[in-house]
Amino acid sequence: MVVGNSMEAETICGLLRTEGIACDHRHTDVGAGAGDAVGDSGPREILVARDNLENARQLHHGRLVGRA
C-alpha cells in the first residue's frame, strides 16, 4: 500500500507492529520527482511479508473506518 509521507507510513507500521506484523517502508516512484528537494517527504510504500498482506490491509482498513 502507498501512503502520502513518512509520518503516515511510520504510524501505520506502528499499528501493524503492535499486531505482530513486521513492517517497513520506502520511497516509491509514485509521483516521481515531486519531493526531490524536500528530503524525506513524498509517497511511501509500506512493505509487509506476502503472508501478512491481507491481515495488514484489514487492519489498515479498520483504522481508516474507525476514524469517521
ABEGO torsion letter per residue (X at the ends): XBBABAAAAAAAAAAAAAAGBBBBBBBBABGBGAAAAAEABEBBBBBBBAAAAAAAAAAAAAAAAAAX
